Amino acid sequence: MTTATPVLLQLLPLPFPEAQQRLAQRFDLIELWKEQDPDAVIAARQNEIVAVVTSAMTPTSAKLIDKLPNLRAICSHGVGYDAIDVKHAQKKGIQVSNTPDVLNDCVADLALGLLLATARRLGQAERYVRSNLWSTDAKFPLGVKVSHKKIGIVGLGRIGMAIAQRAKGFDMEIRYHNRRQRTDVGLTYEPSLVELAAWADFLVIATVGGPDTRHLVNDDVIKALGRDGILINISRGTVVDETAMVNALVSGELGGAGLDVYESEPTVPDALKTLDNVVIVPHIASATSETRKAMADLVAANAEAFAKTGNVITPIPPL
Ligand code: 8YV
């Protein structure tokens, strides 16, 4: 790298001051969220910018990338990259890093948390006690057992494997569906997603988002999971045909759902808010202080490594 202080375009603040400070110490920062006229600032400094900091939920388009002729690295806060045009960046020789592994535990914990909350009606039970219903009729409905039940994992990657590890703790029978069978895991592979759903008591979505998996969980899969089945989604809302899911929940053709992600966040279909067999939370799978700090630190480390060596530490593999 040249001796001049490299210029970094930061689309959003890192949620931890230490990590933000590390960027400020190493780069000439353009903190775009502070700018009155962001487009004018980008136009004025477009030739100087060599790196961008963004996040899994911040659109980082080919249009923005093409405005920056000397861009060499994009460092993203988050493991998912469906909001970033990674293919376009990589085609232009631009590295894109994400924050894998540091969030596996918390995302998998929330997947099991949603599964338990939905199966045991924790959200409904909470509302029941808070609205003083317990003292009046004491007829709270039964939940369904989790231990020793069948769990189907859609997308057996790092997070999927962490979910499988936790499911073993509940003595659950585990099968998975992926684009390809994995040869390095001793779990049962199901080539047909519909067959996996038909077999499973709980279907957990842990696959990547983006056009390749859009509506992978369609009406056929949802109907196969069925009246006693429970759908859990901690990946991306677009992976599930949300309209089909809502219709099946309302009609009773799907037993229940525990959701952290939605097709048009932060919009959540109103119908879901009225259903007792649904647990809905606001995209918080990685939202713990420990994990978000680790994610912010990894973004700073990727940017620092790029400034020092020209290479990020956790690049997204070529797509
Ligand atoms: C987000 C996530 O990163 O990592 C992901 O892909 O969806 C989350 O951890 C977070 O919500 C904001 O950046």
Residues whose N, C-alpha, C, O or C-beta is under 5 A from the ligand:
A	BS01	8YV	S55 A56 M57 H77 G78 V79 G80 H283 S286
